[in-house]
Amino acid sequence: FDTSDLIGSGTDVFRLDTRTAREALTVLKQVKTWKGSLINRRKDGSEFEVDVYATPLLEDSGEVHYVLWVERDAAERLQQDRALQKADAMVARKEQELESLADEHNAIYAALDTAVVLVRPDGAVRLLNPRASSILGYSSDSISLKNLPMFVRDLLKMGAEYGSKMRSDAIEFVDEFLRPDGEKKMLCWHAMPVFANRDRQIGVVLQAFDMTEFSEREQQIALLEKELEKTRRQQNLADVTSVNRIQKILDVAENVNSSMSFKDSMQLIAQTAQSFGWSNIFIYEQKPGSRRYELVGHSGFKPRHVNALHVLPVKEVDQYFQSRFAVVAGFFLKRERDGAAKAEFLPDDPRLPSTGEWRPHDVLLLPLKTRGKGVGLFLCGAREDGALPGESAVQELEKLAIYAAFAIDHGHGQLAMKQKLQQNQLLMDLSKIEPLDAKPERELAQIAQKAKPVLGGEVCIVIYGSIAYGACTFTTAKKSQVLNALDAKNVELIAAEIRPLLPASGAEFIEVTAAQSALLSAMNLKLAANQRRTMLAAPVQLRRKNRGFVVCVVQDGIYSNEKIEFII
């Protein structure tokens, strides 16, 4: 507008009649100052927002004849407000992402079955996961650098002096650790200095493994050596046979606790039992979660017996662990007469060896236990002398059973530790994955390939959304390992088959039939029309929405709690 357009005219020429404008006039009539924003109209009809400062001007009489009205174009302020809102939203989003990332890392460290401790360069303990608290007996608030082994301080000092020039290999150290409750534990420490770049040291990452049980085994060997020496002194080598047997048991103990392979350990134990008069013996292993005893060592029995009894059902065998069959720690199943019922897990043919007072299908069962859990079984046939098993003969066998149980449990522990290390490494790798590149199915294939040996079976990962992609592992008939990157069409077909079977959260077993042909084809599995295959499935969730799923089928059919927790 020109000045001449406005002088003498009402403000309604350029100001819109809004509720805010009416409120401003009401305030001014009350002889009060008003500040706010109004909408004006230009001469060409366009509208714009202004910031207003208005105050009434009082005459000497106290009356109001004029109002001082100051306006400023609000465009610049509105632009600044929008920029500030955008910045606030970006800061809030970044804070949420950082909080989510911290929650993910904390969840991963909490899920690790290995004790993990992170010590900062200043000596403060930055992280102590639940497993570390359980083993060490300290909380993250109560532990300090002085509670940890001396070599941790040396590593921090060397890291400060030499930086990333230090070797980043893990350092292994075994020592006795004193918990705050006074209990002593033999721990194996793995320590690794960590650097963010060439100049900045993050600290030292420690992993602790409880070696107390191995120390107890060494003490048992020491006690056995004392027993041998005591026997030699008391009998003055009069009873050479007894001393020789103790020596053989000692040899078994030393070999089992050494680097002897599991297979050789089982064969040594079987041969030692045979030298004690147990001329026919089977040694069975029960893997964690398995419902079968599997043959791992034997002596004396014929190949036809080995073929017929290489696997025994746990339920049918364990029902005979009753006091009415007990001979010390063993259980003697004897047929009182020909034609009497035999133990139901024994085949009718071939008949077991019989001699002296032993009838066909007479067997002695000796459970192998360690740390309160069953890990295997001795099954003994007729003794060399044909005599029924007495207390002394079974007690000698029981000593061998201790070391057989330890060897089996040690093998389970080594396998579990290897699997845990694989699981931990895979979880650590997953936590470091950057945003997916142009071909995310390649990264999914790498994840599936790493997860396969950990889960002991085939793995299929499917992600769906604006773009669908996935990957499966499978094994060919020639035992070749194959990675199958899935295209969008296959992913959509598999998703349509599996999504109705998925749990809301966690992991659950699903029954797959020939109807799920797309999934079976991707994993190279074949089912007849009436067959079913049990699989373990878990949804992939992001921000509380299902974005895909993971499906695995374990080759041995054993879905342990560790595997279920790991797939989650």
C-alpha positions as CSV (number, residue, x, y, z in Angstrom):
1,F,0.0,0.0,0.0
2,D,1.0,3.6,-0.4
3,T,0.8,5.9,2.6
4,S,-2.2,7.7,1.1
5,D,-4.0,4.3,0.9
6,L,-3.8,3.9,4.6
7,I,-4.0,7.3,6.3
8,G,-7.5,7.9,7.5
9,S,-8.6,4.3,6.8
10,G,-9.4,1.5,9.3
11,T,-7.0,-1.3,9.9
12,D,-9.4,-3.7,8.3
13,V,-8.0,-2.6,5.0
14,F,-4.8,-4.6,5.6
15,R,-5.5,-6.7,8.7
16,L,-7.6,-9.9,8.7
17,D,-10.4,-9.9,11.2
18,T,-9.2,-12.9,13.3
19,R,-9.9,-13.9,16.9
20,T,-6.3,-12.9,17.8
21,A,-6.8,-9.4,16.3
22,R,-10.0,-9.0,18.4
23,E,-8.2,-10.2,21.5
24,A,-5.5,-7.6,20.9
25,L,-8.0,-4.7,20.7
26,T,-9.7,-5.9,23.9
27,V,-6.3,-5.8,25.8
28,L,-5.5,-2.3,24.4
29,K,-8.9,-1.0,25.5
30,Q,-8.0,-2.1,29.0
31,V,-4.9,0.2,28.8
32,K,-2.5,-2.7,28.6
33,T,0.4,-3.6,26.3
34,W,-0.1,-6.4,23.8
35,K,2.4,-8.6,22.0
36,G,1.7,-11.3,19.5
37,S,1.4,-12.3,15.9
38,L,-1.2,-11.3,13.3
39,I,-2.0,-12.0,9.7
40,N,-1.9,-9.0,7.3
41,R,-3.0,-8.7,3.7
42,R,-1.0,-7.0,1.0
43,K,-2.6,-4.8,-1.6
44,D,-2.2,-7.6,-4.1
45,G,-4.2,-9.9,-1.8
46,S,-1.3,-12.1,-0.6
47,E,-1.1,-12.7,3.2
48,F,1.9,-12.7,5.5
49,E,2.5,-13.0,9.3
50,V,3.8,-10.1,11.4
51,D,5.1,-9.9,15.0
52,V,3.3,-7.0,16.7
53,Y,4.2,-4.8,19.7
54,A,1.3,-2.4,20.6
55,T,0.9,-0.1,23.6
56,P,-1.8,2.6,24.4
57,L,-0.7,6.2,24.7
58,L,-2.3,8.0,27.6
59,E,-3.2,11.7,27.5
60,D,-2.8,14.0,30.5
61,S,-6.5,13.4,31.2
62,G,-5.9,9.7,31.4
63,E,-7.8,9.0,28.2
64,V,-6.5,6.9,25.3
65,H,-6.6,8.6,21.9
66,Y,-3.8,6.8,20.2
67,V,-2.0,3.5,20.1
68,L,1.7,3.0,19.2
69,W,1.6,0.0,16.9
70,V,5.0,-1.6,15.8
71,E,5.1,-4.5,13.3
72,R,7.9,-6.6,12.0
73,D,7.7,-9.2,9.2
74,A,7.8,-12.6,11.0
75,A,9.2,-14.6,8.0
76,E,12.8,-14.5,9.3
77,R,11.7,-15.6,12.8
78,L,9.5,-18.3,11.4
79,Q,12.4,-19.6,9.3
80,Q,14.6,-19.6,12.5
81,D,11.8,-21.4,14.4
82,R,11.5,-24.1,11.8
83,A,15.3,-24.5,11.6
84,L,15.4,-24.8,15.4
85,Q,12.5,-27.4,15.4
86,K,14.3,-29.4,12.8
87,A,17.5,-29.3,14.8
88,D,15.7,-30.3,17.9
89,A,14.1,-33.2,16.1
90,M,17.5,-34.3,14.7
91,V,19.1,-34.2,18.1
92,A,16.2,-36.2,19.6
93,R,16.5,-38.8,16.8
94,K,20.3,-39.1,17.3
95,E,19.8,-39.5,21.1
96,Q,17.2,-42.2,20.5
97,E,19.6,-44.0,18.1
98,L,22.4,-43.8,20.6
99,E,20.2,-45.1,23.3
100,S,19.0,-47.9,21.1
101,L,22.6,-48.8,20.2
102,A,23.6,-48.8,23.8
103,D,20.6,-51.0,24.7
104,E,21.6,-53.4,21.9
105,H,25.2,-53.6,23.0
106,N,24.2,-54.1,26.7
107,A,21.7,-56.9,25.6
108,I,24.5,-58.6,23.6
109,Y,27.0,-58.5,26.5
110,A,24.3,-59.7,28.9
111,A,23.5,-62.7,26.7
112,L,27.2,-63.8,26.5
113,D,27.9,-66.9,28.5
114,T,31.5,-65.8,28.8
115,A,32.6,-63.4,31.5
116,V,33.5,-60.1,29.9
117,V,35.2,-57.1,31.6
118,L,36.2,-53.8,30.0
119,V,38.8,-51.8,31.8
120,R,39.3,-48.2,30.6
121,P,42.8,-46.6,30.3
122,D,42.4,-44.8,33.6
123,G,41.9,-48.1,35.3
124,A,38.1,-47.8,35.9
125,V,36.0,-50.9,35.1
126,R,33.6,-49.7,32.4
127,L,31.7,-52.9,31.8
128,L,31.0,-56.1,33.8
129,N,28.5,-58.5,32.3
130,P,26.2,-60.8,34.4
131,R,28.4,-63.8,33.8
132,A,31.5,-61.9,35.0
133,S,29.6,-60.8,38.1
134,S,28.7,-64.4,38.8
135,I,32.2,-65.8,38.4
136,L,34.1,-62.9,40.1
137,G,31.6,-62.2,42.8
138,Y,31.8,-58.4,42.2
139,S,29.3,-55.9,40.8
140,S,30.3,-53.2,38.4
141,D,30.1,-50.7,41.2
142,S,32.3,-52.6,43.7
143,I,35.1,-53.9,41.5
144,S,38.2,-51.9,40.8
145,L,41.5,-52.3,39.1
146,K,43.2,-53.6,42.3
147,N,40.8,-56.6,42.3
148,L,42.0,-57.7,38.9
149,P,45.3,-59.6,38.0
150,M,48.5,-57.5,37.9
151,F,49.0,-58.1,34.2
152,V,46.0,-55.8,33.4
153,R,47.8,-52.8,34.9
154,D,50.9,-53.8,32.8
155,L,48.8,-53.9,29.6
156,L,47.2,-50.5,30.3
157,K,50.7,-49.0,31.0
158,M,52.1,-50.5,27.8
159,G,49.1,-49.3,25.8
160,A,49.6,-45.8,27.1
161,E,53.3,-45.9,26.1
162,Y,53.2,-47.7,22.8
163,G,49.7,-47.2,21.5
164,S,48.5,-49.2,18.6
165,K,52.1,-50.4,17.9
166,M,51.4,-53.1,20.5
167,R,50.3,-56.5,19.2
168,S,46.5,-56.9,19.4
169,D,46.7,-60.7,20.0
170,A,44.9,-62.1,23.0
171,I,47.1,-62.9,26.0
172,E,46.2,-66.0,28.0
173,F,46.9,-66.1,31.8
174,V,45.9,-68.7,34.4
175,D,45.8,-67.7,38.1
176,E,43.9,-68.2,41.3
177,F,41.3,-65.4,41.9
178,L,40.0,-64.4,45.3
179,R,36.3,-63.5,45.4
180,P,35.0,-61.0,48.0
181,D,33.2,-63.8,49.8
182,G,36.6,-65.5,50.4
183,E,36.1,-68.3,47.8
184,K,39.0,-69.0,45.5
185,K,38.6,-69.9,41.9
186,M,41.1,-71.0,39.3
187,L,40.5,-68.7,36.3
188,C,41.8,-68.6,32.7
189,W,42.0,-65.0,31.5
190,H,42.1,-63.9,27.9
191,A,43.1,-60.2,27.7
192,M,43.3,-58.0,24.6
193,P,44.2,-54.3,24.4
194,V,41.8,-52.3,22.2
195,F,42.4,-49.1,20.3
196,A,39.9,-46.8,18.5
197,N,42.6,-45.4,16.3
198,R,46.3,-44.9,16.3
199,D,46.3,-42.4,19.1
200,R,43.3,-43.3,21.4
201,Q,43.3,-46.4,23.6
202,I,39.9,-47.7,24.6
203,G,41.3,-50.0,27.3
204,V,41.6,-53.7,27.8
205,V,38.9,-56.4,27.2
206,L,39.1,-59.4,29.5
207,Q,37.4,-62.8,29.2
208,A,37.4,-65.1,32.2
209,F,36.8,-68.9,32.1
210,D,36.3,-70.9,35.3
211,M,39.0,-73.6,35.5
212,T,38.1,-74.7,39.1
213,E,36.9,-78.1,38.0
214,F,40.2,-78.8,36.2
215,S,42.0,-77.9,39.4
216,E,39.9,-80.3,41.4
217,R,40.8,-83.1,38.9
218,E,44.4,-82.4,39.5
219,Q,43.8,-82.7,43.2
220,Q,42.1,-86.0,42.6
221,I,45.2,-87.2,40.8
222,A,47.4,-86.1,43.7
223,L,45.2,-88.0,46.1
224,L,45.4,-91.1,43.9
225,E,49.2,-90.8,43.9
226,K,49.2,-90.6,47.7
227,E,46.9,-93.7,47.8
228,L,49.4,-95.5,45.5
229,E,52.3,-94.5,47.7
230,K,50.4,-95.5,50.8
231,T,49.6,-98.9,49.3
232,R,53.2,-99.5,48.4
233,R,54.4,-98.7,51.9
234,Q,51.7,-100.7,53.8
235,Q,51.9,-103.9,51.7
236,N,55.6,-103.5,50.8
237,L,54.6,-104.5,47.3
238,A,53.2,-107.8,48.6
239,D,50.1,-107.4,46.7
240,V,51.6,-106.6,43.3
241,T,48.2,-107.0,41.5
242,S,46.5,-104.3,43.6
243,V,49.4,-101.8,43.1
244,N,49.4,-102.5,39.3
245,R,45.7,-101.8,39.2
246,I,46.1,-98.5,41.0
247,Q,48.9,-97.7,38.7
248,K,46.7,-98.4,35.7
249,I,44.0,-96.2,37.1
250,L,46.6,-93.5,37.7
251,D,47.8,-93.8,34.1
252,V,44.2,-93.4,32.9
253,A,43.8,-90.3,35.1
254,E,46.9,-88.7,33.8
255,N,46.1,-89.5,30.1
256,V,42.5,-88.3,30.4
257,N,43.7,-85.0,32.0
258,S,46.4,-84.6,29.3
259,S,46.0,-83.8,25.6
260,M,45.0,-87.4,24.7
261,S,42.2,-87.4,22.2
262,F,38.7,-88.3,23.3
263,K,38.6,-91.4,21.1
264,D,41.9,-92.7,22.5
265,S,40.8,-91.9,26.1
266,M,37.7,-94.1,25.6
267,Q,39.7,-96.9,24.1
268,L,42.3,-96.8,26.9
269,I,39.5,-96.9,29.6
270,A,37.9,-99.9,27.8
271,Q,41.2,-101.8,27.6
272,T,42.0,-101.0,31.3
273,A,38.6,-102.4,32.3
274,Q,39.3,-105.5,30.3
275,S,42.6,-105.9,32.1
276,F,40.5,-105.8,35.4
277,G,38.5,-108.9,34.3
278,W,35.7,-107.0,32.6
279,S,36.3,-108.7,29.2
280,N,33.2,-107.3,27.5
281,I,32.5,-103.6,27.9
282,F,30.7,-100.9,26.0
283,I,31.2,-97.1,26.8
284,Y,28.3,-94.8,25.8
285,E,28.0,-91.1,25.7
286,Q,24.9,-89.0,26.2
287,K,25.1,-85.7,24.5
288,P,23.4,-82.7,26.2
289,G,19.7,-82.7,25.3
290,S,19.9,-86.1,23.6
291,R,17.6,-89.0,24.3
292,R,20.1,-91.6,23.1
293,Y,23.2,-93.3,24.4
294,E,25.8,-93.4,21.6
295,L,28.7,-95.9,21.6
296,V,32.1,-94.2,21.9
297,G,34.4,-97.1,23.1
298,H,34.3,-100.8,23.5
299,S,36.4,-103.9,24.2
300,G,35.7,-107.7,23.9
301,F,32.4,-107.6,22.2
302,K,32.1,-109.0,18.7
303,P,31.3,-106.7,15.7
304,R,27.7,-108.1,15.5
305,H,27.2,-106.9,19.1
306,V,28.7,-103.5,18.3
307,N,26.3,-103.1,15.3
308,A,23.3,-104.2,17.3
309,L,24.0,-102.0,20.4
310,H,25.8,-98.9,19.0
311,V,22.8,-96.8,20.1
312,L,20.6,-97.3,23.2
313,P,17.4,-95.3,24.2
314,V,17.9,-93.4,27.4
315,K,14.4,-93.8,28.7
316,E,14.3,-97.6,28.3
317,V,17.8,-98.0,29.9
318,D,17.4,-95.5,32.8
319,Q,14.3,-97.3,34.1
320,Y,16.6,-100.0,35.4
321,F,18.5,-97.6,37.7
322,Q,16.7,-98.9,40.7
323,S,17.9,-100.2,44.1
324,R,16.7,-103.8,43.5
325,F,19.4,-104.1,40.8
326,A,22.1,-102.2,42.7
327,V,25.6,-103.5,43.2
328,V,27.5,-100.6,44.8
329,A,27.1,-97.8,42.1
330,G,26.2,-100.3,39.4
331,F,22.9,-102.1,38.5
332,F,23.1,-105.8,37.6
333,L,20.3,-107.1,35.3
334,K,20.3,-110.9,35.6
335,R,17.9,-113.4,34.1
336,E,17.2,-115.9,36.8
337,R,16.3,-118.6,34.3
338,D,16.3,-119.3,30.6
339,G,13.1,-117.9,29.0
340,A,12.7,-115.2,31.6
341,A,12.2,-111.6,30.4
342,K,15.3,-109.8,29.5
343,A,15.9,-106.0,29.6
344,E,13.8,-104.5,26.9
345,F,16.5,-102.4,25.4
346,L,18.6,-105.6,24.6
347,P,18.0,-107.3,21.2
348,D,16.9,-110.9,21.0
349,D,19.8,-111.5,18.5
350,P,22.7,-111.5,18.7
351,R,22.9,-113.1,22.2
352,L,25.4,-111.6,24.5
353,P,28.4,-113.7,25.7
354,S,27.7,-116.1,28.6
355,T,30.2,-117.8,30.8
356,G,30.2,-119.2,34.4
357,E,27.3,-117.8,36.3
358,W,26.5,-115.2,33.6
359,R,23.5,-116.1,31.4
360,P,22.9,-114.6,27.9
361,H,21.7,-111.0,28.2
362,D,23.0,-110.6,31.7
363,V,24.5,-107.1,31.9
364,L,25.9,-104.7,34.4
365,L,24.9,-101.0,33.9
366,L,27.1,-98.3,35.5
367,P,25.9,-94.7,35.0
368,L,28.6,-92.1,34.2
369,K,27.9,-88.9,36.2
370,T,29.8,-85.7,36.8
371,R,28.6,-82.5,38.6
372,G,25.3,-84.2,39.4
373,K,24.3,-84.9,35.8
374,G,24.4,-88.1,33.7
375,V,26.8,-88.0,30.7
376,G,27.0,-91.6,29.7
377,L,27.0,-95.3,30.6
378,F,29.1,-98.4,31.1
379,L,27.4,-101.6,29.8
380,C,29.4,-104.7,30.8
381,G,28.9,-108.3,29.7
382,A,30.2,-111.5,31.3
383,R,33.4,-111.2,33.3
384,E,36.5,-113.2,32.3
385,D,36.3,-115.4,35.4
386,G,32.5,-116.0,35.0
387,A,31.9,-114.7,38.6
388,L,28.9,-112.5,39.3
389,P,30.0,-108.9,40.0
390,G,30.9,-108.2,43.6
391,E,31.5,-104.9,45.4
392,S,35.3,-104.8,44.9
393,A,35.1,-105.5,41.2
394,V,32.4,-102.9,40.7
395,Q,34.3,-100.3,42.8
396,E,37.4,-100.7,40.5
397,L,35.1,-100.2,37.6
398,E,33.6,-97.1,39.3
399,K,37.0,-95.5,39.5
400,L,37.4,-95.8,35.8
401,A,33.9,-94.5,35.4
402,I,34.9,-91.3,37.1
403,Y,37.5,-90.5,34.5
404,A,35.3,-91.7,31.6
405,A,32.6,-89.3,32.9
406,F,35.2,-86.5,33.2
407,A,36.5,-87.2,29.6
408,I,33.0,-87.1,28.2
409,D,32.1,-84.0,30.2
410,H,35.3,-82.4,29.2
411,G,34.5,-83.1,25.6
412,H,31.1,-81.6,26.0
413,G,32.7,-78.6,27.7
414,Q,35.2,-78.1,24.9
415,L,32.4,-78.4,22.3
416,A,30.2,-76.0,24.3
417,M,33.1,-73.6,24.8
418,K,33.8,-73.7,21.1
419,Q,30.2,-73.2,20.2
420,K,30.0,-70.3,22.8
421,L,33.1,-68.7,21.3
422,Q,31.5,-69.0,17.9
423,Q,28.2,-67.6,19.2
424,N,30.0,-64.7,21.0
425,Q,32.1,-64.0,17.9
426,L,29.0,-64.0,15.7
427,L,27.0,-61.8,18.1
428,M,30.0,-59.4,18.1
429,D,30.2,-59.4,14.3
430,L,26.4,-58.7,14.1
431,S,26.8,-55.7,16.5
432,K,29.4,-54.2,14.1
433,I,27.4,-54.6,10.9
434,E,27.1,-51.2,9.1
435,P,23.8,-50.2,7.3
436,L,23.2,-52.7,4.5
437,D,24.7,-52.0,1.1
438,A,23.2,-52.2,-2.3
439,K,23.2,-56.0,-2.1
440,P,22.1,-56.9,1.4
441,E,21.5,-60.6,0.5
442,R,25.3,-61.0,0.5
443,E,25.5,-59.9,4.1
444,L,22.6,-62.1,5.1
445,A,24.4,-65.0,3.4
446,Q,27.5,-64.3,5.5
447,I,25.4,-64.2,8.7
448,A,23.7,-67.5,7.7
449,Q,27.0,-69.1,6.9
450,K,28.5,-68.1,10.3
451,A,25.4,-69.2,12.2
452,K,25.3,-72.7,10.5
453,P,28.1,-74.3,12.5
454,V,26.9,-72.7,15.7
455,L,23.4,-74.1,15.4
456,G,24.6,-77.3,13.8
457,G,22.1,-77.2,11.0
458,E,20.7,-75.3,8.0
459,V,19.7,-71.6,8.4
460,C,17.3,-69.5,6.3
461,I,17.0,-65.7,6.9
462,V,14.3,-63.7,5.2
463,I,13.7,-59.9,5.3
464,Y,10.7,-58.3,3.7
465,G,9.5,-54.7,3.3
466,S,9.8,-52.3,0.4
467,I,12.4,-54.7,-1.0
468,A,12.5,-58.4,-0.1
469,Y,15.7,-60.3,0.2
470,G,17.1,-63.4,2.0
471,A,19.6,-66.2,2.1
472,C,19.7,-69.9,3.0
473,T,22.4,-72.5,3.6
474,F,22.0,-76.1,2.5
475,T,24.1,-79.2,2.1
476,T,24.2,-81.2,-1.1
477,A,24.0,-85.0,-1.4
478,K,27.8,-85.0,-1.7
479,K,28.2,-83.0,1.6
480,S,29.1,-79.8,-0.2
481,Q,28.2,-76.6,1.7
482,V,26.2,-74.2,-0.4
483,L,25.0,-70.6,0.2
484,N,21.7,-69.7,-1.6
485,A,21.0,-66.0,-2.1
486,L,17.3,-65.6,-2.6
487,D,15.6,-63.3,-5.1
488,A,12.6,-61.2,-4.3
489,K,10.2,-63.7,-5.8
490,N,11.5,-66.6,-3.7
491,V,11.4,-64.5,-0.6
492,E,7.8,-63.5,-1.2
493,L,6.8,-67.2,-1.7
494,I,8.7,-68.3,1.5
495,A,7.3,-65.4,3.5
496,A,3.7,-66.3,2.4
497,E,4.3,-69.9,3.6
498,I,6.0,-69.2,7.0
499,R,4.5,-65.9,8.3
500,P,1.2,-67.6,9.4
501,L,3.3,-70.0,11.5
502,L,5.5,-67.5,13.2
503,P,5.2,-66.7,16.9
504,A,4.6,-63.1,18.0
505,S,8.0,-63.0,19.6
506,G,10.8,-65.2,20.9
507,A,11.3,-68.6,19.2
508,E,9.0,-71.5,18.8
509,F,8.9,-74.9,17.0
510,I,6.9,-75.1,13.8
511,E,5.9,-78.2,11.8
512,V,6.8,-77.9,8.1
513,T,5.1,-80.1,5.6
514,A,5.4,-80.6,1.8
515,A,3.1,-77.6,1.5
516,Q,6.0,-75.3,2.4
517,S,7.6,-76.1,-0.9
518,A,9.4,-72.8,-1.4
519,L,11.2,-73.0,1.9
520,L,12.0,-76.7,1.5
521,S,13.4,-76.0,-2.0
522,A,15.6,-73.1,-0.8
523,M,17.1,-75.3,2.0
524,N,17.4,-78.4,-0.3
525,L,15.1,-80.5,1.9
526,K,12.7,-83.2,0.6
527,L,9.5,-84.4,2.4
528,A,7.0,-87.0,1.4
529,A,3.3,-85.9,1.3
530,N,2.7,-87.3,4.8
531,Q,6.0,-86.3,6.4
532,R,6.6,-83.5,8.8
533,R,9.8,-81.7,9.8
534,T,10.3,-79.8,13.0
535,M,12.0,-76.5,12.7
536,L,12.8,-73.6,15.0
537,A,11.5,-70.2,13.9
538,A,11.9,-66.6,15.3
539,P,10.7,-63.3,13.9
540,V,13.1,-60.5,13.0
541,Q,11.7,-57.4,14.8
542,L,12.7,-53.8,14.3
543,R,11.0,-51.0,16.2
544,R,8.3,-53.6,17.4
545,K,7.4,-54.6,13.9
546,N,8.1,-57.9,12.2
547,R,10.4,-57.4,9.3
548,G,11.3,-61.0,8.6
549,F,12.2,-64.2,10.3
550,V,15.0,-66.8,10.9
551,V,14.3,-70.5,10.4
552,C,16.7,-73.3,11.2
553,V,16.6,-77.1,11.1
554,V,19.2,-79.0,13.3
555,Q,20.7,-82.1,11.7
556,D,20.7,-84.2,14.9
557,G,17.2,-83.0,15.9
558,I,18.5,-81.7,19.3
559,Y,17.2,-78.2,20.0
560,S,19.0,-77.3,23.2
561,N,18.1,-74.3,25.4
562,E,21.4,-72.7,24.3
563,K,20.4,-73.0,20.6
564,I,17.0,-71.6,21.3
565,E,18.4,-68.6,23.2
566,F,21.0,-68.1,20.5
567,I,18.6,-68.0,17.6
568,I,16.6,-65.4,19.6
